[in-house]
Each structure stands twice: as C-alpha cells, then as structure tokens.
Amino acid sequence: MMLEPHCTRTCLIMPSGFKKRLTRLHASRQRLRQTERAADDGESRVFLADDVPGPQKTPETPVVETPTVEAYDAWAQVGAKVQKSARGPAYYLHQAHSGNIAHGRWRLEQGRDIEINGFCDKFPALFAGEQTRRLPEIAPHRLAFVDLETNGLSKKSYPFCVGIGLWEDGIFSVYHFLMRDADDEPAVLAASVDLLRKTDGLCTFNGASFDVPMLKRRCELHGIAHPFDTAPHIDLLRISRKLYAHRKSHKLSKLEEDLLDFGRVDDVPGAEIPRLWSRYLKAKNPRPLLGIFEHNRLDILSMVVLFSEFDEALNPPTSAEQPPAAAPTPAQPPESTASIVSAMNQSLARSYALRKKSKTRRGSRGAGTLTDTSPQKPQSSALAPAFSRGDLNRGMPIGGRLRILRAEVEDALERSAGVDADLLPRLHEMLALAPRHPFALEKIVDYYRQTQQTALARHFEKRLQDVSPF
C-alpha cells in the first residue's frame, strides 16, 4: 500500500480559517506586484515629440509676505514686548504713571521723598538687621517695589509674573515680567534681576516672608546670580503691624479701604489667581490673565502711597495744617487710562459692600430684607436718591437694585437727548454691581464719546466688546 505524500496530507487537514487568510494574503501580494509592474512600464515608456508639453506660463500669483512670529503671538496682541536677557527672551508689559495720578487720597509723587529715618527712629528693632540698616539713607524713589503672582504658596511654586515698580525721571513705571509657560522662568528671573540691580533697594508688602525668599530660591535653582542676600529691603507689612497694632487685619486690601480711601472695582481675588494660571496653561489665551496683572499693578501703587500714609500717622498734621489732598487730574494720556478708571470708581465702594451683603443674604425674604424689587419708575422728573444706609444694612438684593437703577436711567433718557453727567454715577453703580452689564457699558461708552474722552471710551468699548462682540 502506498502512503500519501506528507505535504498532501498536511494540505488536506489545514484549517479552513487559516486557508482563507493565506488566500487573502496571496491576492494582496498579486495586486502589489501588478502596481509595481505598471509603475515600471510607466517609467520605461517611450515618449514621442507630440507627447512633450511645450513651455507654459503659469499665472503670476501675488507675493504675500509671511507675517513675523510676533503677529501670531497671543501675548504680542495684548501689548507684551520682548526684552533680551542672559537666559533668553523675556516677555513683559509696561505701564507708565504720571506722578500726579491719585491713588486713593494720595498722589503717587507724595511718597517719593518720604524720609525713612522716621520709621527707623520709631521702630529701631525693624531696622537692626544687615539688610535694613542702610534703609534710612535711601529715599523711596530709589527703591524697587516688588510683588509676585504665583501658581501657589508651597516651596515648589514659582512666580509666573514678577511685578516691579520704580521711578524713572518723574514717571512711575510698572513692569510685569511674565511667563508664557514654565520654560520662560529663567529668562523672566534674569530680566527681573537686571532691572532690580538698577535700584538701591527693595520695597515689598509681606515680601520678607514670601516674595523675596521665593525669588531667591528660584534664582538659585536656575543658577542665576541675584542681589537678594545683600540688597536693602523694607517690608511695609511689618511696619503696619507695629504702627497699627490695634487693627485686627493688616491685609493690603483692608488698609486700602480703611486708610487710603481706595476701593477696587472688578478686582481678581488673590485666591483665584493660581486657578486662572492653571486654566491659561491649557488654553494659552492670555486675556483672562490681564486682570491678574491689574491686581498686581494696584498692589504696587498702594505700596507707593503707603509711605505717605505711614509718615502722616507718625507725624500727624496740626490743626492749622491739613494733610495734602490728592487733586483731581486732568485728562491723561492713553497709557494712564487704567489709573483714571481706578480713581473714578473709588466712590463705588459702597456698591460693592452692598454686593457682598446681598450674597450673604441671597434667597432670604424674611423681615428686614427688601422684597419690592419691581422696576418702578420715579414719579418726579428728578432722579431718585441713591439707596439709603438702612437699605445697605438690610442687604438689598443685587437684582432689585439693578432694576431700579436701569428704570431710573431709561426714564431720564426718555426726557433728554443722551447720557449726561447726572446719569453717569448710576451707570457706574450698575457696573459695580454687575461688571458685565451690557446696557451700562453701552451707555457709558456713549457718554465718553459725547464728551470726547477718547481714552476712557476705548477702555469701556473693549469691555463691551468682550461682553457682546456683535
């Protein structure tokens, strides 16, 4: 008996699934070979003279210049500039302030030449250290006012914004060296140190415990030489705690309200700053960070005028001598727009007090809470008075106050040709209670256009565009 060849038997017992896969693989290989042959035939084809195309003129296309990198840079679009440093390009924002700009009840220039000797004589223990001993020899206009914005409060945190304010030929400049991402930190630190070396010392608020140690730690981490071990340094928080020992709070915002008569409007809360930075790292949109830089700018300006406030507390004026009042400034150049807006909105502090009280009592409709929030128009032609102190203490709901204000404004507009100076406080109060209120923003823009205050008109036009771009 003859045995079947081994290969034949193997083929007979081959699983059907495996055979199908081999068939598909073989067909695929055949198609590939056919494609290769067609390509070879095409390359070896003999062309006749008629097959050769003659010279053809391509239509001329306009030459379009390729925009520079800055044109695509989101930071350049919000006004950031670039400065070379030993560790690469550093991005920064710059704002200039005239010395007669008011910040609260003081002008910036009033703190330029305060004698630090008075603080030294009153609190000698604060000036006994190596870095504070030389401070009495230095006038405030030769100091750098430093404030950081960071991604947290731990020892691993870093400053994504280094704010530095200093006097430059009678102009107070605020520089914000900023990071586009964490890789920019060495350049930001190097550029900040270069600027700080042009001054004679540092002024901070709580900087001895936070800002300066962080700057020193981060510089050493990146191998950047720094002056923080030797530069004279005055910490205004420590002076405040000695000078106003009776106060329960020495937070800068509380000193602004209680001593400087300065109330912030639309300010970014400090606790929100790390979250906003984290959100920026994901979206890479710098515009939400501009509020942080404005918060930082106001911190620095407050430090400047605190010298005047502290000096007055140490040397109170006599009955025949009144403290110098901050004179209202005339129209300012465009770069001072933010300062004008801040000074103008100081009178709205009570509206924000109302807002705070309303939040704590939201939903309450019991005794002592105003419940009549319908938009009743005033009976007389004159505007109704602002809310009373009793209303404030009882916590009028924000929505109710907004409806009353809008009804007053609309009623007045029906009887006049446009927004006048009498309506402006109402509109700004609406904006204090609801910072993104399109009606208030639109009418405020109309007013500043009518009065040809172009800087303020542009400022509020930008805010209106962010709220309602169409």
C-alpha positions as CSV (number, residue, x, y, z in Angstrom):
1,M,0.0,0.0,0.0
2,M,1.3,3.4,-1.0
3,L,1.4,6.3,1.6
4,E,0.2,9.8,0.6
5,P,2.9,12.4,0.5
6,H,3.3,14.3,3.7
7,C,2.6,17.7,2.1
8,T,-0.6,16.5,0.5
9,R,-1.8,15.2,3.8
10,T,-0.9,18.5,5.5
11,C,-2.9,20.4,3.0
12,L,-5.9,18.1,3.5
13,I,-6.0,18.8,7.2
14,M,-5.3,22.6,7.0
15,P,-8.0,24.5,9.0
16,S,-10.4,26.5,6.7
17,G,-9.8,29.8,8.6
18,F,-6.1,29.7,8.1
19,K,-6.6,28.8,4.4
20,K,-8.8,31.9,3.9
21,R,-6.1,34.1,5.4
22,L,-3.5,32.6,3.1
23,T,-5.8,33.3,0.1
24,R,-6.3,36.9,1.1
25,L,-2.6,37.4,1.6
26,H,-1.8,35.9,-1.8
27,A,-4.3,38.1,-3.5
28,S,-2.9,41.2,-1.8
29,R,0.6,40.3,-2.9
30,Q,-0.6,39.8,-6.5
31,R,-2.2,43.3,-6.5
32,L,1.0,44.8,-5.2
33,R,3.0,43.2,-8.0
34,Q,0.6,44.5,-10.6
35,T,1.0,48.0,-9.3
36,E,4.8,47.7,-9.4
37,R,4.8,46.5,-13.0
38,A,2.5,49.4,-14.0
39,A,4.9,51.8,-12.4
40,D,7.9,50.2,-14.2
41,D,6.1,50.3,-17.5
42,G,5.3,54.0,-17.0
43,E,8.9,54.9,-16.2
44,S,10.2,53.0,-19.3
45,R,7.6,54.4,-21.7
46,V,8.9,55.9,-25.0
47,F,7.6,59.5,-25.4
48,L,7.0,60.9,-28.9
49,A,7.7,64.6,-29.8
50,D,4.0,65.4,-29.7
51,D,3.8,64.0,-26.2
52,V,6.3,66.5,-24.8
53,P,4.4,69.6,-23.5
54,G,5.7,72.9,-24.6
55,P,6.7,75.7,-22.2
56,Q,3.7,77.1,-20.4
57,K,3.4,80.3,-18.5
58,T,2.0,79.9,-15.0
59,P,-0.2,82.8,-13.9
60,E,1.6,85.2,-11.6
61,T,0.4,85.0,-8.1
62,P,0.7,88.0,-5.7
63,V,3.6,87.8,-3.3
64,V,2.2,87.6,0.2
65,E,4.7,88.5,3.0
66,T,4.9,85.9,5.7
67,P,3.9,87.6,9.0
68,T,6.5,87.6,11.7
69,V,6.3,85.3,14.7
70,E,5.0,88.3,16.7
71,A,1.9,88.5,14.5
72,Y,0.8,85.1,15.7
73,D,1.9,85.6,19.3
74,A,-1.1,86.0,21.5
75,W,1.0,87.9,24.1
76,A,2.0,90.5,21.5
77,Q,-1.6,91.0,20.7
78,V,-2.3,92.1,24.3
79,G,0.7,94.6,24.3
80,A,3.5,92.5,25.5
81,K,7.1,93.4,24.5
82,V,10.2,91.3,24.4
83,Q,13.5,92.0,26.2
84,K,16.7,90.1,25.7
85,S,18.2,88.6,28.8
86,A,21.2,86.4,29.6
87,R,18.8,83.4,29.7
88,G,16.7,84.1,26.6
89,P,13.9,86.5,25.5
90,A,11.7,87.7,28.4
91,Y,8.2,89.0,27.8
92,Y,6.9,91.9,29.7
93,L,4.1,94.5,30.0
94,H,4.8,98.1,30.8
95,Q,2.6,100.9,32.2
96,A,3.7,104.5,32.9
97,H,2.0,106.7,35.5
98,S,2.4,110.4,36.0
99,G,3.4,111.5,39.5
100,N,0.2,113.4,40.0
101,I,-2.1,110.4,39.5
102,A,-4.3,109.9,42.5
103,H,-4.4,106.5,44.2
104,G,-6.9,106.9,47.0
105,R,-6.5,110.1,48.9
106,W,-2.8,110.4,47.9
107,R,-0.9,111.2,44.8
108,L,1.9,108.9,43.8
109,E,4.5,111.7,43.9
110,Q,3.7,112.4,47.5
111,G,5.5,109.2,48.6
112,R,8.7,109.8,46.6
113,D,10.8,111.6,49.2
114,I,9.4,110.4,52.5
115,E,12.3,110.1,55.0
116,I,12.6,106.5,56.1
117,N,14.5,107.8,59.1
118,G,11.2,108.5,60.9
119,F,10.3,104.8,60.7
120,C,13.8,103.8,61.9
121,D,13.6,106.1,64.9
122,K,10.1,104.8,65.8
123,F,10.8,101.1,65.3
124,P,14.5,100.6,65.6
125,A,14.2,96.8,66.0
126,L,12.8,96.6,62.4
127,F,16.0,98.3,61.1
128,A,18.6,96.4,63.1
129,G,19.3,93.7,60.5
130,E,22.0,93.7,57.9
131,Q,19.7,94.5,55.0
132,T,17.6,97.1,56.8
133,R,20.4,99.1,58.5
134,R,21.1,101.1,55.3
135,L,17.5,101.9,54.5
136,P,17.4,105.3,56.3
137,E,19.9,106.5,53.7
138,I,17.6,105.6,50.8
139,A,14.7,107.6,49.6
140,P,11.6,105.7,48.4
141,H,12.1,107.0,44.8
142,R,15.3,104.9,44.7
143,L,13.6,101.7,45.7
144,A,12.1,98.9,43.5
145,F,8.5,98.0,44.6
146,V,8.2,94.2,44.1
147,D,5.2,92.0,44.1
148,L,4.8,88.4,42.7
149,E,1.9,86.5,41.3
150,T,2.5,82.7,41.7
151,N,0.9,79.4,40.9
152,G,0.7,78.5,44.6
153,L,2.1,79.1,48.0
154,S,4.3,76.0,48.5
155,K,8.1,75.9,48.3
156,K,7.7,74.2,44.9
157,S,5.6,77.1,43.5
158,Y,7.0,79.6,41.0
159,P,6.3,83.2,40.1
160,F,4.6,83.4,36.6
161,C,4.6,87.2,37.0
162,V,7.2,89.4,38.6
163,G,5.8,92.9,39.1
164,I,8.4,95.7,39.6
165,G,7.6,99.4,40.0
166,L,10.2,102.1,40.0
167,W,10.6,105.8,39.4
168,E,12.1,106.8,36.1
169,D,12.6,110.6,35.6
170,G,9.4,111.6,37.4
171,I,7.3,108.8,35.9
172,F,6.4,105.8,37.9
173,S,6.8,102.7,35.7
174,V,5.3,99.3,36.4
175,Y,6.9,96.3,34.6
176,H,5.3,92.9,34.6
177,F,7.8,90.2,33.5
178,L,5.6,87.2,32.6
179,M,5.8,83.6,31.6
180,R,4.2,82.2,28.6
181,D,4.9,78.8,30.1
182,A,7.1,77.3,32.7
183,D,10.1,77.2,30.3
184,D,10.2,81.0,30.4
185,E,11.1,81.2,34.1
186,P,14.9,81.5,33.7
187,A,14.5,84.4,31.2
188,V,11.9,86.1,33.5
189,L,14.1,85.9,36.5
190,A,17.2,87.1,34.7
191,A,15.4,90.1,33.3
192,S,13.9,90.9,36.7
193,V,17.2,90.8,38.4
194,D,18.8,93.0,35.7
195,L,16.1,95.7,36.4
196,L,16.4,95.3,40.2
197,R,20.1,96.0,40.1
198,K,19.4,99.5,38.7
199,T,17.8,100.4,42.1
200,D,19.2,100.9,45.6
201,G,16.9,98.5,47.4
202,L,13.6,96.7,47.6
203,C,10.1,97.5,49.0
204,T,7.5,94.8,49.4
205,F,4.4,94.0,51.4
206,N,5.0,90.7,53.2
207,G,7.9,90.2,50.9
208,A,10.3,89.3,53.7
209,S,8.3,86.1,54.3
210,F,7.2,85.3,50.8
211,D,8.3,87.3,47.7
212,V,12.0,87.7,48.3
213,P,12.6,84.1,49.6
214,M,10.8,82.7,46.5
215,L,12.8,84.9,44.1
216,K,16.0,83.8,45.8
217,R,15.1,80.1,45.8
218,R,14.0,80.1,42.1
219,C,17.1,82.1,41.0
220,E,19.4,79.6,42.8
221,L,17.5,76.7,41.3
222,H,18.3,78.1,37.8
223,G,21.8,79.2,38.6
224,I,21.1,82.9,38.3
225,A,23.2,85.4,40.4
226,H,20.9,87.6,42.5
227,P,21.1,90.5,44.9
228,F,18.6,89.2,47.5
229,D,21.1,88.4,50.2
230,T,22.5,91.9,50.3
231,A,20.0,94.4,48.9
232,P,18.4,96.7,51.5
233,H,14.8,95.6,51.9
234,I,11.8,97.3,53.7
235,D,8.7,95.2,54.3
236,L,5.7,97.6,54.7
237,L,3.6,94.8,56.4
238,R,5.9,94.7,59.3
239,I,5.7,98.5,59.7
240,S,1.9,98.3,59.5
241,R,1.8,95.7,62.3
242,K,3.8,98.0,64.5
243,L,2.2,101.3,63.6
244,Y,-1.4,100.0,63.8
245,A,-1.1,97.3,66.5
246,H,-4.8,97.8,67.4
247,R,-6.0,96.6,63.9
248,K,-7.4,93.1,63.5
249,S,-6.5,92.9,59.9
250,H,-3.4,94.1,58.1
251,K,-4.2,92.8,54.7
252,L,-3.3,95.2,51.9
253,S,-6.9,95.4,50.7
254,K,-8.2,96.4,54.1
255,L,-5.5,99.1,54.5
256,E,-6.6,100.4,51.1
257,E,-10.2,100.7,52.2
258,D,-9.7,101.9,55.7
259,L,-6.6,104.2,55.4
260,L,-6.2,105.1,51.7
261,D,-9.9,105.5,50.9
262,F,-9.3,103.3,47.9
263,G,-11.8,100.7,46.7
264,R,-11.1,98.2,44.0
265,V,-13.5,97.5,41.2
266,D,-13.7,94.2,39.3
267,D,-10.5,93.0,41.1
268,V,-9.4,89.4,40.8
269,P,-9.4,87.7,44.2
270,G,-6.0,86.5,45.2
271,A,-7.3,83.0,45.9
272,E,-8.4,82.7,42.2
273,I,-5.0,83.5,40.7
274,P,-3.5,80.0,40.8
275,R,-6.6,78.6,39.2
276,L,-6.6,81.2,36.4
277,W,-3.0,80.4,35.7
278,S,-3.7,76.7,35.5
279,R,-6.5,77.4,33.1
280,Y,-4.2,79.6,30.9
281,L,-1.7,76.8,30.6
282,K,-4.4,74.6,29.0
283,A,-6.0,77.3,26.7
284,K,-3.0,79.5,26.1
285,N,-5.3,82.6,26.0
286,P,-3.6,85.4,27.9
287,R,-6.5,87.8,28.1
288,P,-8.0,86.3,31.3
289,L,-4.6,86.9,33.0
290,L,-4.8,90.7,32.3
291,G,-7.0,91.1,35.4
292,I,-4.2,89.4,37.5
293,F,-1.7,92.0,36.2
294,E,-4.1,94.8,37.0
295,H,-4.4,93.3,40.5
296,N,-0.6,93.3,40.8
297,R,-0.4,96.9,39.5
298,L,-2.7,98.1,42.2
299,D,-0.8,96.3,44.8
300,I,2.4,98.1,43.7
301,L,0.7,101.6,43.6
302,S,-0.7,101.0,47.1
303,M,2.8,100.3,48.4
304,V,4.0,103.6,46.9
305,V,1.3,105.7,48.7
306,L,1.5,103.8,52.0
307,F,4.8,105.6,52.6
308,S,2.7,108.8,52.7
309,E,0.1,107.2,54.9
310,F,2.6,105.8,57.4
311,D,4.5,109.1,57.5
312,E,1.3,111.0,58.3
313,A,0.5,108.5,61.1
314,L,3.9,109.1,62.6
315,N,3.7,112.9,62.1
316,P,0.1,113.9,62.3
317,P,-0.7,117.4,61.0
318,T,-1.5,120.2,63.4
319,S,-4.9,121.9,63.5
320,A,-3.6,124.6,61.2
321,E,-2.1,122.2,58.8
322,Q,-4.3,119.8,56.8
323,P,-3.0,116.7,55.1
324,P,-2.4,117.2,51.4
325,A,-5.3,116.1,49.3
326,A,-5.0,114.3,46.1
327,A,-6.0,116.9,43.4
328,P,-8.1,115.5,40.6
329,T,-6.0,115.2,37.5
330,P,-7.0,116.5,34.1
331,A,-7.3,114.3,31.0
332,Q,-4.5,111.7,31.0
333,P,-2.7,110.1,28.1
334,P,-4.0,106.7,26.9
335,E,-1.4,104.8,28.9
336,S,-2.9,106.2,32.2
337,T,-6.5,105.0,31.3
338,A,-6.4,102.3,33.9
339,S,-5.4,104.7,36.6
340,I,-8.2,107.1,35.7
341,V,-10.7,104.4,35.8
342,S,-9.5,103.2,39.2
343,A,-9.6,106.7,40.7
344,M,-13.0,107.3,39.2
345,N,-14.5,104.1,40.6
346,Q,-13.3,104.6,44.2
347,S,-16.7,106.2,45.1
348,L,-18.4,102.8,44.2
349,A,-17.0,101.1,47.3
350,R,-20.5,101.2,49.0
351,S,-21.9,99.4,46.0
352,Y,-19.5,96.6,46.5
353,A,-20.4,96.5,50.2
354,L,-24.0,96.1,49.1
355,R,-23.0,93.3,46.7
356,K,-21.1,91.4,49.5
357,K,-24.1,91.8,51.9
358,S,-26.5,90.6,49.2
359,K,-24.5,87.5,48.5
360,T,-24.6,86.5,52.2
361,R,-28.4,87.0,52.3
362,R,-29.3,85.7,48.9
363,G,-32.6,83.8,48.9
364,S,-33.7,85.4,52.2
365,R,-37.1,87.1,52.1
366,G,-37.8,87.5,55.7
367,A,-38.2,90.6,57.8
368,G,-35.6,93.2,57.3
369,T,-35.0,92.3,53.7
370,L,-36.2,94.5,50.9
371,T,-38.6,92.5,48.7
372,D,-40.0,95.1,46.5
373,T,-37.7,94.8,43.5
374,S,-40.0,95.6,40.7
375,P,-38.6,98.2,38.3
376,Q,-40.8,101.1,39.4
377,K,-40.1,104.4,37.6
378,P,-39.7,107.5,39.7
379,Q,-42.8,109.7,39.8
380,S,-40.9,113.0,39.7
381,S,-38.7,114.2,36.9
382,A,-35.6,114.2,39.1
383,L,-33.6,111.0,39.7
384,A,-34.4,109.1,42.9
385,P,-31.7,109.3,45.5
386,A,-29.2,106.5,45.9
387,F,-30.1,103.7,48.3
388,S,-30.1,104.7,52.0
389,R,-27.7,103.4,54.7
390,G,-30.7,101.4,56.0
391,D,-31.1,99.7,52.7
392,L,-27.4,98.8,52.7
393,N,-27.5,97.4,56.2
394,R,-30.6,95.2,55.4
395,G,-28.9,93.8,52.3
396,M,-30.9,94.9,49.2
397,P,-30.7,92.1,46.6
398,I,-28.4,93.0,43.7
399,G,-31.0,92.2,41.0
400,G,-33.5,94.6,42.6
401,R,-31.1,97.4,42.8
402,L,-30.1,96.9,39.2
403,R,-33.7,97.0,38.0
404,I,-34.3,100.2,39.9
405,L,-31.2,101.8,38.5
406,R,-32.0,100.8,34.9
407,A,-35.5,102.2,35.3
408,E,-34.2,105.5,36.5
409,V,-31.7,105.7,33.6
410,E,-34.2,104.8,31.0
411,D,-36.8,107.3,32.3
412,A,-34.2,110.0,32.2
413,L,-33.1,109.1,28.7
414,E,-36.7,109.5,27.5
415,R,-36.6,113.1,28.6
416,S,-33.1,114.0,27.4
417,A,-31.0,113.8,24.2
418,G,-28.5,111.4,25.7
419,V,-26.4,110.3,28.7
420,D,-25.4,113.3,30.8
421,A,-23.1,113.7,33.8
422,D,-26.0,113.2,36.2
423,L,-26.6,109.7,34.9
424,L,-23.0,108.6,34.9
425,P,-22.9,107.7,38.7
426,R,-26.0,105.4,38.2
427,L,-24.4,103.7,35.3
428,H,-21.1,103.1,37.1
429,E,-23.0,101.8,40.1
430,M,-24.7,99.3,37.8
431,L,-21.3,98.3,36.5
432,A,-20.0,97.9,40.1
433,L,-22.9,95.5,40.9
434,A,-22.7,93.7,37.6
435,P,-19.3,94.2,35.9
436,R,-20.5,92.6,32.6
437,H,-23.8,94.5,32.3
438,P,-24.1,95.4,28.5
439,F,-26.7,98.2,29.0
440,A,-24.5,100.0,31.5
441,L,-21.3,99.5,29.4
442,E,-23.1,100.8,26.2
443,K,-24.4,103.9,27.8
444,I,-21.0,104.7,29.5
445,V,-19.3,104.4,26.1
446,D,-21.9,106.8,24.6
447,Y,-21.1,109.3,27.4
448,Y,-17.4,109.3,26.9
449,R,-17.8,109.5,23.2
450,Q,-20.0,112.6,23.6
451,T,-17.6,114.2,26.0
452,Q,-14.6,113.3,23.7
453,Q,-12.8,111.4,26.5
454,T,-11.3,109.0,24.0
455,A,-9.1,107.1,26.4
456,L,-12.0,106.2,28.6
457,A,-14.2,105.5,25.6
458,R,-11.7,103.0,24.3
459,H,-11.4,101.3,27.7
460,F,-15.1,100.7,28.1
461,E,-15.5,99.8,24.4
462,K,-13.0,97.0,24.9
463,R,-15.0,95.7,27.9
464,L,-18.2,95.9,25.9
465,Q,-16.6,94.0,23.1
466,D,-15.6,91.2,25.5
467,V,-19.2,91.0,26.8
468,S,-21.1,91.4,23.5
469,P,-18.8,91.1,20.4
470,F,-21.7,91.5,17.9
